Amino acid sequence: MVVTALDGLPEELGRLMRNVAVTVEHGPGPPGLLGLYQGIPPPSRTSHYAGVLPDCIMMYRQAICAICRTEQEAAGQVRRTVIHEIAHHFGIDDNRLSELGW
């Protein structure tokens, strides 16, 4: 489902995402989270940003499955969560995401 969500992104967005690993954790993850972005968003990077490990988007399978009743519902939630975490990668915080309806 995560691969499908990533494949459904606009091609130009994918080109802008460099040095980002997307993983699926099969456990529940931290309470209240369906996914998590860890890294330094490109707008916050300085000239000292080099030789670092990839940023990481983690998807929490158990947490998503716990709130979804069907596979179709889970696929939709995975897509929303992937987009949400990618927005964080580009420096968009939760307040701005809420303003945008996410």
PESUL-V58788 format. One record per pair of residues at least 4 apart in sequence whose ideal C-beta (glycine too) atoms are under 7 Angstrom apart, sorted by the first residue. I is the first residue (numbers start at 1). J is the second residue. D is the distance in whole Angstrom. If there is no record, write none. Layout:
i={I I}
j={J J}
d={D D}
This chain:
i={1 1 1 1 2 2 2 2 2 2 3 4 4 5 5 5 6 6 8 9 9 11 12 13 17 17 19 19 20 20 20 20 21 21 22 23 23 24 24 25 25 25 25 25 26 26 27 28 28 28 29 29 29 33 33 34 34 34 34 34 35 35 35 35 35 35 35 36 36 37 37 37 37 38 38 39 39 39 40 40 40 40 41 41 41 41 42 42 43 44 45 55 57 57 57 59 59 60 61 62 64 64 64 64 64 65 67 68 68 68 69 70 71 72 73 74 75 76 77 78 79 80 81 82 83 84 84 85 86 87 87 87 88 92 92 94 95 96 97}
j={5 74 75 78 6 22 24 59 78 82 7 8 75 78 79 82 22 82 79 13 14 15 16 17 86 89 54 55 54 55 57 89 54 56 57 56 58 59 61 29 58 59 60 61 61 62 62 60 62 63 33 60 63 60 63 60 63 64 77 81 57 58 59 60 81 84 85 58 85 57 85 88 89 55 56 55 56 89 44 45 49 55 88 89 90 91 90 91 91 91 49 89 85 86 89 78 81 64 65 66 68 74 77 78 81 74 77 73 74 77 73 74 75 76 77 78 79 80 81 82 83 84 85 86 87 97 102 89 90 92 97 102 92 96 97 98 99 100 102}
d={6 7 5 4 6 6 6 6 6 6 6 6 7 5 4 4 7 6 7 5 6 7 7 7 7 7 5 6 6 5 6 6 4 5 5 7 5 5 6 6 5 7 5 7 5 7 6 6 4 5 5 3 5 6 7 6 5 5 7 5 6 6 5 6 4 7 5 5 7 5 5 4 5 7 5 3 6 7 5 5 6 7 7 6 6 4 7 7 4 6 4 6 4 7 7 7 6 6 6 6 6 6 5 6 7 6 7 4 4 5 6 7 6 7 6 6 7 6 6 6 6 6 6 6 6 6 6 7 7 4 6 7 6 5 6 6 7 6 4}
